[in-house]
């Protein structure tokens, strides 16, 4: 399990000036199913058209929590705030960081202006699955998903601190070159139990 994840998981975004950025999209998506709470964290790198007609990287970090109400933020950054390590397993966007570990991920959220900070470690307890070169509109999309992980750590959002202790979680990593507005669509969902002792999980995807 661990060797499979370590061999498959790394960043794909073209950062070099000679790389072709048009239409490229990549995001890491984490969902924590804690008791009485849902947490979504997303690190997104998309190429967009700038006013001068050139393509630029548009980084975003999304953090959304739902307990008794919705709270969260979609934080946008300049391309200069992005750093990807030479090993392609360490992504930084501003004060936010995602590291690929041998057995999972370490995610640090740093959005102090929005009152959001935290750190969670995700440990994989299921085998990752990889789908490559799926046609989507006039482009292609790839994804890696880990159906089940356990999350431990904390998140402070809007003055509320949430603690996580081996809470069941889901992760997917999507990348490819395609265009919103093309003739395509997909349905996606993940179902996980409340109790980390329950062994089952479900991922649904239709394109």
Biotite code that builds the C-alpha atoms (Angstrom):
import biotite.structure as struc

atoms = struc.array([
    struc.Atom([0.000, 0.000, 0.000], chain_id="A", res_id=1, res_name="UNK", atom_name="CA", element="C"),
    struc.Atom([2.653, 2.485, 1.077], chain_id="A", res_id=2, res_name="UNK", atom_name="CA", element="C"),
    struc.Atom([4.991, 1.687, -1.800], chain_id="A", res_id=3, res_name="UNK", atom_name="CA", element="C"),
    struc.Atom([2.115, 1.995, -4.262], chain_id="A", res_id=4, res_name="UNK", atom_name="CA", element="C"),
    struc.Atom([1.181, 5.487, -3.040], chain_id="A", res_id=5, res_name="UNK", atom_name="CA", element="C"),
    struc.Atom([4.775, 6.719, -2.936], chain_id="A", res_id=6, res_name="UNK", atom_name="CA", element="C"),
    struc.Atom([5.379, 5.536, -6.506], chain_id="A", res_id=7, res_name="UNK", atom_name="CA", element="C"),
    struc.Atom([2.235, 7.140, -7.946], chain_id="A", res_id=8, res_name="UNK", atom_name="CA", element="C"),
    struc.Atom([1.722, 10.439, -6.116], chain_id="A", res_id=9, res_name="UNK", atom_name="CA", element="C"),
    struc.Atom([3.505, 13.606, -7.268], chain_id="A", res_id=10, res_name="UNK", atom_name="CA", element="C"),
    struc.Atom([2.686, 17.025, -8.748], chain_id="A", res_id=11, res_name="UNK", atom_name="CA", element="C"),
    struc.Atom([2.153, 17.298, -12.515], chain_id="A", res_id=12, res_name="UNK", atom_name="CA", element="C"),
    struc.Atom([1.630, 21.063, -13.070], chain_id="A", res_id=13, res_name="UNK", atom_name="CA", element="C"),
    struc.Atom([4.014, 22.437, -15.756], chain_id="A", res_id=14, res_name="UNK", atom_name="CA", element="C"),
    struc.Atom([6.068, 25.113, -13.966], chain_id="A", res_id=15, res_name="UNK", atom_name="CA", element="C"),
    struc.Atom([8.838, 25.602, -16.546], chain_id="A", res_id=16, res_name="UNK", atom_name="CA", element="C"),
    struc.Atom([8.662, 28.454, -19.058], chain_id="A", res_id=17, res_name="UNK", atom_name="CA", element="C"),
    struc.Atom([9.039, 25.972, -21.911], chain_id="A", res_id=18, res_name="UNK", atom_name="CA", element="C"),
    struc.Atom([6.063, 23.889, -20.753], chain_id="A", res_id=19, res_name="UNK", atom_name="CA", element="C"),
    struc.Atom([2.667, 24.349, -22.414], chain_id="A", res_id=20, res_name="UNK", atom_name="CA", element="C"),
    struc.Atom([0.247, 25.604, -19.750], chain_id="A", res_id=21, res_name="UNK", atom_name="CA", element="C"),
    struc.Atom([-2.872, 26.124, -21.868], chain_id="A", res_id=22, res_name="UNK", atom_name="CA", element="C"),
    struc.Atom([-5.877, 24.380, -20.384], chain_id="A", res_id=23, res_name="UNK", atom_name="CA", element="C"),
    struc.Atom([-3.897, 22.609, -17.666], chain_id="A", res_id=24, res_name="UNK", atom_name="CA", element="C"),
    struc.Atom([-5.608, 21.951, -14.347], chain_id="A", res_id=25, res_name="UNK", atom_name="CA", element="C"),
    struc.Atom([-4.532, 20.150, -11.205], chain_id="A", res_id=26, res_name="UNK", atom_name="CA", element="C"),
    struc.Atom([-6.012, 19.865, -7.747], chain_id="A", res_id=27, res_name="UNK", atom_name="CA", element="C"),
    struc.Atom([-5.629, 17.905, -4.520], chain_id="A", res_id=28, res_name="UNK", atom_name="CA", element="C"),
    struc.Atom([-8.914, 17.334, -2.709], chain_id="A", res_id=29, res_name="UNK", atom_name="CA", element="C"),
    struc.Atom([-9.308, 16.122, 0.887], chain_id="A", res_id=30, res_name="UNK", atom_name="CA", element="C"),
    struc.Atom([-12.591, 15.366, 2.680], chain_id="A", res_id=31, res_name="UNK", atom_name="CA", element="C"),
    struc.Atom([-12.786, 14.485, 6.386], chain_id="A", res_id=32, res_name="UNK", atom_name="CA", element="C"),
    struc.Atom([-15.932, 12.748, 7.668], chain_id="A", res_id=33, res_name="UNK", atom_name="CA", element="C"),
    struc.Atom([-15.685, 13.494, 11.396], chain_id="A", res_id=34, res_name="UNK", atom_name="CA", element="C"),
    struc.Atom([-18.614, 12.898, 13.724], chain_id="A", res_id=35, res_name="UNK", atom_name="CA", element="C"),
    struc.Atom([-20.950, 15.872, 13.396], chain_id="A", res_id=36, res_name="UNK", atom_name="CA", element="C"),
    struc.Atom([-18.597, 17.678, 11.022], chain_id="A", res_id=37, res_name="UNK", atom_name="CA", element="C"),
    struc.Atom([-17.472, 17.654, 7.395], chain_id="A", res_id=38, res_name="UNK", atom_name="CA", element="C"),
    struc.Atom([-14.218, 19.307, 6.333], chain_id="A", res_id=39, res_name="UNK", atom_name="CA", element="C"),
    struc.Atom([-13.091, 19.967, 2.759], chain_id="A", res_id=40, res_name="UNK", atom_name="CA", element="C"),
    struc.Atom([-9.578, 21.165, 1.872], chain_id="A", res_id=41, res_name="UNK", atom_name="CA", element="C"),
    struc.Atom([-8.580, 21.747, -1.750], chain_id="A", res_id=42, res_name="UNK", atom_name="CA", element="C"),
    struc.Atom([-5.260, 22.884, -3.256], chain_id="A", res_id=43, res_name="UNK", atom_name="CA", element="C"),
    struc.Atom([-5.904, 23.987, -6.841], chain_id="A", res_id=44, res_name="UNK", atom_name="CA", element="C"),
    struc.Atom([-3.565, 25.041, -9.670], chain_id="A", res_id=45, res_name="UNK", atom_name="CA", element="C"),
    struc.Atom([-5.297, 26.089, -12.888], chain_id="A", res_id=46, res_name="UNK", atom_name="CA", element="C"),
    struc.Atom([-4.039, 27.944, -15.937], chain_id="A", res_id=47, res_name="UNK", atom_name="CA", element="C"),
    struc.Atom([-6.157, 30.953, -16.920], chain_id="A", res_id=48, res_name="UNK", atom_name="CA", element="C"),
    struc.Atom([-5.971, 33.566, -19.651], chain_id="A", res_id=49, res_name="UNK", atom_name="CA", element="C"),
    struc.Atom([-4.504, 36.868, -18.461], chain_id="A", res_id=50, res_name="UNK", atom_name="CA", element="C"),
    struc.Atom([-5.639, 40.262, -19.888], chain_id="A", res_id=51, res_name="UNK", atom_name="CA", element="C"),
    struc.Atom([-2.574, 40.290, -22.180], chain_id="A", res_id=52, res_name="UNK", atom_name="CA", element="C"),
    struc.Atom([-3.657, 36.969, -23.710], chain_id="A", res_id=53, res_name="UNK", atom_name="CA", element="C"),
    struc.Atom([-0.944, 34.928, -22.050], chain_id="A", res_id=54, res_name="UNK", atom_name="CA", element="C"),
    struc.Atom([-1.638, 32.000, -19.783], chain_id="A", res_id=55, res_name="UNK", atom_name="CA", element="C"),
    struc.Atom([-0.961, 32.361, -16.096], chain_id="A", res_id=56, res_name="UNK", atom_name="CA", element="C"),
    struc.Atom([-1.159, 30.055, -13.122], chain_id="A", res_id=57, res_name="UNK", atom_name="CA", element="C"),
    struc.Atom([-4.165, 30.731, -10.849], chain_id="A", res_id=58, res_name="UNK", atom_name="CA", element="C"),
    struc.Atom([-3.577, 29.083, -7.448], chain_id="A", res_id=59, res_name="UNK", atom_name="CA", element="C"),
    struc.Atom([-6.407, 28.642, -4.941], chain_id="A", res_id=60, res_name="UNK", atom_name="CA", element="C"),
    struc.Atom([-6.780, 27.105, -1.507], chain_id="A", res_id=61, res_name="UNK", atom_name="CA", element="C"),
    struc.Atom([-10.327, 26.183, -0.482], chain_id="A", res_id=62, res_name="UNK", atom_name="CA", element="C"),
    struc.Atom([-11.290, 25.336, 3.096], chain_id="A", res_id=63, res_name="UNK", atom_name="CA", element="C"),
    struc.Atom([-14.943, 24.606, 3.960], chain_id="A", res_id=64, res_name="UNK", atom_name="CA", element="C"),
    struc.Atom([-16.366, 23.246, 7.215], chain_id="A", res_id=65, res_name="UNK", atom_name="CA", element="C"),
    struc.Atom([-19.934, 22.228, 7.969], chain_id="A", res_id=66, res_name="UNK", atom_name="CA", element="C"),
    struc.Atom([-21.126, 21.432, 11.490], chain_id="A", res_id=67, res_name="UNK", atom_name="CA", element="C"),
    struc.Atom([-24.184, 23.434, 12.535], chain_id="A", res_id=68, res_name="UNK", atom_name="CA", element="C"),
    struc.Atom([-23.507, 25.899, 9.696], chain_id="A", res_id=69, res_name="UNK", atom_name="CA", element="C"),
    struc.Atom([-21.230, 26.481, 6.731], chain_id="A", res_id=70, res_name="UNK", atom_name="CA", element="C"),
    struc.Atom([-17.941, 28.312, 7.220], chain_id="A", res_id=71, res_name="UNK", atom_name="CA", element="C"),
    struc.Atom([-14.982, 28.642, 4.916], chain_id="A", res_id=72, res_name="UNK", atom_name="CA", element="C"),
    struc.Atom([-13.014, 30.509, 2.298], chain_id="A", res_id=73, res_name="UNK", atom_name="CA", element="C"),
    struc.Atom([-11.862, 30.329, -1.307], chain_id="A", res_id=74, res_name="UNK", atom_name="CA", element="C"),
    struc.Atom([-8.460, 32.047, -1.107], chain_id="A", res_id=75, res_name="UNK", atom_name="CA", element="C"),
    struc.Atom([-6.820, 33.174, -4.351], chain_id="A", res_id=76, res_name="UNK", atom_name="CA", element="C"),
    struc.Atom([-3.090, 33.728, -4.770], chain_id="A", res_id=77, res_name="UNK", atom_name="CA", element="C"),
    struc.Atom([-0.616, 35.110, -7.284], chain_id="A", res_id=78, res_name="UNK", atom_name="CA", element="C"),
    struc.Atom([1.484, 32.581, -9.194], chain_id="A", res_id=79, res_name="UNK", atom_name="CA", element="C"),
    struc.Atom([4.555, 33.838, -7.319], chain_id="A", res_id=80, res_name="UNK", atom_name="CA", element="C"),
    struc.Atom([3.087, 32.310, -4.116], chain_id="A", res_id=81, res_name="UNK", atom_name="CA", element="C"),
    struc.Atom([3.480, 28.778, -5.528], chain_id="A", res_id=82, res_name="UNK", atom_name="CA", element="C"),
    struc.Atom([6.475, 26.550, -4.909], chain_id="A", res_id=83, res_name="UNK", atom_name="CA", element="C"),
    struc.Atom([6.801, 22.920, -5.964], chain_id="A", res_id=84, res_name="UNK", atom_name="CA", element="C"),
    struc.Atom([9.771, 20.987, -4.663], chain_id="A", res_id=85, res_name="UNK", atom_name="CA", element="C"),
    struc.Atom([12.254, 19.333, -7.024], chain_id="A", res_id=86, res_name="UNK", atom_name="CA", element="C"),
    struc.Atom([10.981, 15.917, -5.868], chain_id="A", res_id=87, res_name="UNK", atom_name="CA", element="C"),
    struc.Atom([7.423, 16.990, -6.880], chain_id="A", res_id=88, res_name="UNK", atom_name="CA", element="C"),
    struc.Atom([6.051, 15.813, -3.550], chain_id="A", res_id=89, res_name="UNK", atom_name="CA", element="C"),
    struc.Atom([5.861, 19.133, -1.696], chain_id="A", res_id=90, res_name="UNK", atom_name="CA", element="C"),
    struc.Atom([3.471, 21.922, -2.763], chain_id="A", res_id=91, res_name="UNK", atom_name="CA", element="C"),
    struc.Atom([3.340, 25.349, -1.114], chain_id="A", res_id=92, res_name="UNK", atom_name="CA", element="C"),
    struc.Atom([0.734, 28.037, -1.885], chain_id="A", res_id=93, res_name="UNK", atom_name="CA", element="C"),
    struc.Atom([1.360, 31.057, 0.318], chain_id="A", res_id=94, res_name="UNK", atom_name="CA", element="C"),
    struc.Atom([1.224, 29.864, 3.928], chain_id="A", res_id=95, res_name="UNK", atom_name="CA", element="C"),
    struc.Atom([-0.409, 26.580, 2.915], chain_id="A", res_id=96, res_name="UNK", atom_name="CA", element="C"),
    struc.Atom([1.482, 23.374, 2.304], chain_id="A", res_id=97, res_name="UNK", atom_name="CA", element="C"),
    struc.Atom([0.791, 19.820, 1.203], chain_id="A", res_id=98, res_name="UNK", atom_name="CA", element="C"),
    struc.Atom([3.506, 17.189, 1.560], chain_id="A", res_id=99, res_name="UNK", atom_name="CA", element="C"),
    struc.Atom([3.321, 13.660, 0.186], chain_id="A", res_id=100, res_name="UNK", atom_name="CA", element="C"),
    struc.Atom([4.568, 11.250, 2.868], chain_id="A", res_id=101, res_name="UNK", atom_name="CA", element="C"),
    struc.Atom([5.491, 7.576, 2.424], chain_id="A", res_id=102, res_name="UNK", atom_name="CA", element="C"),
    struc.Atom([2.165, 6.579, 3.988], chain_id="A", res_id=103, res_name="UNK", atom_name="CA", element="C"),
    struc.Atom([-0.056, 9.583, 3.240], chain_id="A", res_id=104, res_name="UNK", atom_name="CA", element="C"),
    struc.Atom([-0.059, 13.384, 3.389], chain_id="A", res_id=105, res_name="UNK", atom_name="CA", element="C"),
    struc.Atom([0.696, 16.262, 5.742], chain_id="A", res_id=106, res_name="UNK", atom_name="CA", element="C"),
    struc.Atom([-1.509, 19.307, 5.081], chain_id="A", res_id=107, res_name="UNK", atom_name="CA", element="C"),
    struc.Atom([-0.866, 22.699, 6.683], chain_id="A", res_id=108, res_name="UNK", atom_name="CA", element="C"),
    struc.Atom([-3.463, 25.452, 6.293], chain_id="A", res_id=109, res_name="UNK", atom_name="CA", element="C"),
    struc.Atom([-2.339, 29.032, 6.879], chain_id="A", res_id=110, res_name="UNK", atom_name="CA", element="C"),
    struc.Atom([-4.953, 31.666, 6.043], chain_id="A", res_id=111, res_name="UNK", atom_name="CA", element="C"),
    struc.Atom([-4.594, 34.017, 9.048], chain_id="A", res_id=112, res_name="UNK", atom_name="CA", element="C"),
    struc.Atom([-6.333, 36.932, 7.323], chain_id="A", res_id=113, res_name="UNK", atom_name="CA", element="C"),
    struc.Atom([-9.412, 34.722, 6.987], chain_id="A", res_id=114, res_name="UNK", atom_name="CA", element="C"),
    struc.Atom([-9.089, 33.305, 10.522], chain_id="A", res_id=115, res_name="UNK", atom_name="CA", element="C"),
    struc.Atom([-8.243, 29.809, 9.277], chain_id="A", res_id=116, res_name="UNK", atom_name="CA", element="C"),
    struc.Atom([-5.242, 27.785, 10.409], chain_id="A", res_id=117, res_name="UNK", atom_name="CA", element="C"),
    struc.Atom([-4.536, 24.129, 11.048], chain_id="A", res_id=118, res_name="UNK", atom_name="CA", element="C"),
    struc.Atom([-2.504, 21.013, 10.414], chain_id="A", res_id=119, res_name="UNK", atom_name="CA", element="C"),
    struc.Atom([-3.715, 17.515, 9.576], chain_id="A", res_id=120, res_name="UNK", atom_name="CA", element="C"),
    struc.Atom([-1.893, 14.301, 8.823], chain_id="A", res_id=121, res_name="UNK", atom_name="CA", element="C"),
    struc.Atom([-3.677, 11.851, 6.536], chain_id="A", res_id=122, res_name="UNK", atom_name="CA", element="C"),
    struc.Atom([-2.568, 8.221, 6.773], chain_id="A", res_id=123, res_name="UNK", atom_name="CA", element="C"),
    struc.Atom([-3.614, 5.925, 3.937], chain_id="A", res_id=124, res_name="UNK", atom_name="CA", element="C"),
    struc.Atom([-5.424, 2.755, 4.990], chain_id="A", res_id=125, res_name="UNK", atom_name="CA", element="C"),
    struc.Atom([-6.463, 1.678, 1.490], chain_id="A", res_id=126, res_name="UNK", atom_name="CA", element="C"),
    struc.Atom([-4.765, 1.111, -1.827], chain_id="A", res_id=127, res_name="UNK", atom_name="CA", element="C"),
    struc.Atom([-4.644, 4.119, -4.202], chain_id="A", res_id=128, res_name="UNK", atom_name="CA", element="C"),
    struc.Atom([-6.173, 3.822, -7.680], chain_id="A", res_id=129, res_name="UNK", atom_name="CA", element="C"),
    struc.Atom([-4.919, 5.653, -10.777], chain_id="A", res_id=130, res_name="UNK", atom_name="CA", element="C"),
    struc.Atom([-6.824, 6.347, -14.008], chain_id="A", res_id=131, res_name="UNK", atom_name="CA", element="C"),
    struc.Atom([-4.812, 7.843, -16.885], chain_id="A", res_id=132, res_name="UNK", atom_name="CA", element="C"),
    struc.Atom([-5.742, 9.641, -20.105], chain_id="A", res_id=133, res_name="UNK", atom_name="CA", element="C"),
    struc.Atom([-9.509, 9.668, -19.771], chain_id="A", res_id=134, res_name="UNK", atom_name="CA", element="C"),
    struc.Atom([-10.956, 11.651, -22.742], chain_id="A", res_id=135, res_name="UNK", atom_name="CA", element="C"),
    struc.Atom([-12.949, 14.631, -21.487], chain_id="A", res_id=136, res_name="UNK", atom_name="CA", element="C"),
    struc.Atom([-14.327, 17.062, -24.079], chain_id="A", res_id=137, res_name="UNK", atom_name="CA", element="C"),
    struc.Atom([-11.444, 18.010, -26.374], chain_id="A", res_id=138, res_name="UNK", atom_name="CA", element="C"),
    struc.Atom([-8.868, 17.233, -23.696], chain_id="A", res_id=139, res_name="UNK", atom_name="CA", element="C"),
    struc.Atom([-7.823, 14.512, -21.311], chain_id="A", res_id=140, res_name="UNK", atom_name="CA", element="C"),
    struc.Atom([-7.963, 14.040, -17.550], chain_id="A", res_id=141, res_name="UNK", atom_name="CA", element="C"),
    struc.Atom([-6.128, 11.800, -15.099], chain_id="A", res_id=142, res_name="UNK", atom_name="CA", element="C"),
    struc.Atom([-6.811, 11.092, -11.468], chain_id="A", res_id=143, res_name="UNK", atom_name="CA", element="C"),
    struc.Atom([-5.508, 9.259, -8.442], chain_id="A", res_id=144, res_name="UNK", atom_name="CA", element="C"),
    struc.Atom([-7.799, 8.578, -5.507], chain_id="A", res_id=145, res_name="UNK", atom_name="CA", element="C"),
    struc.Atom([-7.302, 7.062, -2.082], chain_id="A", res_id=146, res_name="UNK", atom_name="CA", element="C"),
    struc.Atom([-10.720, 5.758, -0.983], chain_id="A", res_id=147, res_name="UNK", atom_name="CA", element="C"),
    struc.Atom([-9.917, 5.822, 2.701], chain_id="A", res_id=148, res_name="UNK", atom_name="CA", element="C"),
    struc.Atom([-7.459, 7.560, 4.999], chain_id="A", res_id=149, res_name="UNK", atom_name="CA", element="C"),
    struc.Atom([-7.432, 8.449, 8.694], chain_id="A", res_id=150, res_name="UNK", atom_name="CA", element="C"),
    struc.Atom([-6.966, 12.126, 9.616], chain_id="A", res_id=151, res_name="UNK", atom_name="CA", element="C"),
    struc.Atom([-5.409, 13.415, 12.825], chain_id="A", res_id=152, res_name="UNK", atom_name="CA", element="C"),
    struc.Atom([-4.782, 17.059, 13.693], chain_id="A", res_id=153, res_name="UNK", atom_name="CA", element="C"),
    struc.Atom([-6.619, 20.319, 14.226], chain_id="A", res_id=154, res_name="UNK", atom_name="CA", element="C"),
    struc.Atom([-8.253, 23.206, 12.391], chain_id="A", res_id=155, res_name="UNK", atom_name="CA", element="C"),
    struc.Atom([-9.192, 26.634, 13.719], chain_id="A", res_id=156, res_name="UNK", atom_name="CA", element="C"),
    struc.Atom([-11.792, 28.457, 11.631], chain_id="A", res_id=157, res_name="UNK", atom_name="CA", element="C"),
    struc.Atom([-13.778, 31.519, 12.641], chain_id="A", res_id=158, res_name="UNK", atom_name="CA", element="C"),
    struc.Atom([-12.689, 31.176, 16.256], chain_id="A", res_id=159, res_name="UNK", atom_name="CA", element="C"),
    struc.Atom([-13.856, 27.545, 16.442], chain_id="A", res_id=160, res_name="UNK", atom_name="CA", element="C"),
    struc.Atom([-11.199, 24.873, 16.959], chain_id="A", res_id=161, res_name="UNK", atom_name="CA", element="C"),
    struc.Atom([-11.880, 21.368, 15.682], chain_id="A", res_id=162, res_name="UNK", atom_name="CA", element="C"),
    struc.Atom([-9.803, 18.347, 16.680], chain_id="A", res_id=163, res_name="UNK", atom_name="CA", element="C"),
    struc.Atom([-9.425, 15.201, 14.599], chain_id="A", res_id=164, res_name="UNK", atom_name="CA", element="C"),
    struc.Atom([-8.281, 11.794, 15.826], chain_id="A", res_id=165, res_name="UNK", atom_name="CA", element="C"),
    struc.Atom([-8.126, 9.031, 13.207], chain_id="A", res_id=166, res_name="UNK", atom_name="CA", element="C"),
    struc.Atom([-11.277, 10.371, 11.541], chain_id="A", res_id=167, res_name="UNK", atom_name="CA", element="C"),
    struc.Atom([-12.152, 8.670, 8.263], chain_id="A", res_id=168, res_name="UNK", atom_name="CA", element="C"),
    struc.Atom([-11.206, 10.675, 5.177], chain_id="A", res_id=169, res_name="UNK", atom_name="CA", element="C"),
    struc.Atom([-11.009, 10.616, 1.393], chain_id="A", res_id=170, res_name="UNK", atom_name="CA", element="C"),
    struc.Atom([-8.482, 12.060, -1.073], chain_id="A", res_id=171, res_name="UNK", atom_name="CA", element="C"),
    struc.Atom([-8.342, 12.534, -4.808], chain_id="A", res_id=172, res_name="UNK", atom_name="CA", element="C"),
    struc.Atom([-5.739, 14.150, -7.053], chain_id="A", res_id=173, res_name="UNK", atom_name="CA", element="C"),
    struc.Atom([-6.866, 15.272, -10.524], chain_id="A", res_id=174, res_name="UNK", atom_name="CA", element="C"),
    struc.Atom([-4.788, 16.676, -13.367], chain_id="A", res_id=175, res_name="UNK", atom_name="CA", element="C"),
    struc.Atom([-4.937, 17.122, -17.115], chain_id="A", res_id=176, res_name="UNK", atom_name="CA", element="C"),
    struc.Atom([-5.504, 19.471, -20.005], chain_id="A", res_id=177, res_name="UNK", atom_name="CA", element="C"),
    struc.Atom([-9.165, 20.258, -20.656], chain_id="A", res_id=178, res_name="UNK", atom_name="CA", element="C"),
    struc.Atom([-11.503, 23.241, -20.881], chain_id="A", res_id=179, res_name="UNK", atom_name="CA", element="C"),
    struc.Atom([-14.560, 24.132, -18.817], chain_id="A", res_id=180, res_name="UNK", atom_name="CA", element="C"),
    struc.Atom([-17.513, 24.608, -21.172], chain_id="A", res_id=181, res_name="UNK", atom_name="CA", element="C"),
    struc.Atom([-16.575, 21.665, -23.414], chain_id="A", res_id=182, res_name="UNK", atom_name="CA", element="C"),
    struc.Atom([-19.150, 18.929, -23.954], chain_id="A", res_id=183, res_name="UNK", atom_name="CA", element="C"),
    struc.Atom([-18.533, 16.806, -20.862], chain_id="A", res_id=184, res_name="UNK", atom_name="CA", element="C"),
    struc.Atom([-19.652, 16.285, -17.299], chain_id="A", res_id=185, res_name="UNK", atom_name="CA", element="C"),
    struc.Atom([-19.157, 13.921, -14.412], chain_id="A", res_id=186, res_name="UNK", atom_name="CA", element="C"),
    struc.Atom([-20.846, 12.715, -11.269], chain_id="A", res_id=187, res_name="UNK", atom_name="CA", element="C"),
    struc.Atom([-18.701, 12.004, -8.231], chain_id="A", res_id=188, res_name="UNK", atom_name="CA", element="C"),
    struc.Atom([-19.246, 11.015, -4.647], chain_id="A", res_id=189, res_name="UNK", atom_name="CA", element="C"),
    struc.Atom([-17.565, 9.383, -1.672], chain_id="A", res_id=190, res_name="UNK", atom_name="CA", element="C"),
    struc.Atom([-19.293, 7.584, 1.206], chain_id="A", res_id=191, res_name="UNK", atom_name="CA", element="C"),
    struc.Atom([-17.484, 6.746, 4.444], chain_id="A", res_id=192, res_name="UNK", atom_name="CA", element="C"),
    struc.Atom([-18.719, 5.441, 7.823], chain_id="A", res_id=193, res_name="UNK", atom_name="CA", element="C"),
    struc.Atom([-18.899, 7.489, 11.023], chain_id="A", res_id=194, res_name="UNK", atom_name="CA", element="C"),
    struc.Atom([-16.793, 4.986, 12.939], chain_id="A", res_id=195, res_name="UNK", atom_name="CA", element="C"),
    struc.Atom([-13.155, 4.494, 11.917], chain_id="A", res_id=196, res_name="UNK", atom_name="CA", element="C"),
    struc.Atom([-13.512, 0.872, 13.040], chain_id="A", res_id=197, res_name="UNK", atom_name="CA", element="C"),
    struc.Atom([-15.946, 0.125, 10.183], chain_id="A", res_id=198, res_name="UNK", atom_name="CA", element="C"),
    struc.Atom([-13.882, -1.275, 7.290], chain_id="A", res_id=199, res_name="UNK", atom_name="CA", element="C"),
    struc.Atom([-15.973, -0.266, 4.270], chain_id="A", res_id=200, res_name="UNK", atom_name="CA", element="C"),
    struc.Atom([-15.832, 2.765, 1.946], chain_id="A", res_id=201, res_name="UNK", atom_name="CA", element="C"),
    struc.Atom([-17.431, 3.699, -1.382], chain_id="A", res_id=202, res_name="UNK", atom_name="CA", element="C"),
    struc.Atom([-16.339, 5.935, -4.251], chain_id="A", res_id=203, res_name="UNK", atom_name="CA", element="C"),
    struc.Atom([-18.692, 6.662, -7.157], chain_id="A", res_id=204, res_name="UNK", atom_name="CA", element="C"),
    struc.Atom([-17.692, 8.274, -10.458], chain_id="A", res_id=205, res_name="UNK", atom_name="CA", element="C"),
    struc.Atom([-19.476, 8.473, -13.801], chain_id="A", res_id=206, res_name="UNK", atom_name="CA", element="C"),
    struc.Atom([-18.257, 10.475, -16.802], chain_id="A", res_id=207, res_name="UNK", atom_name="CA", element="C"),
])
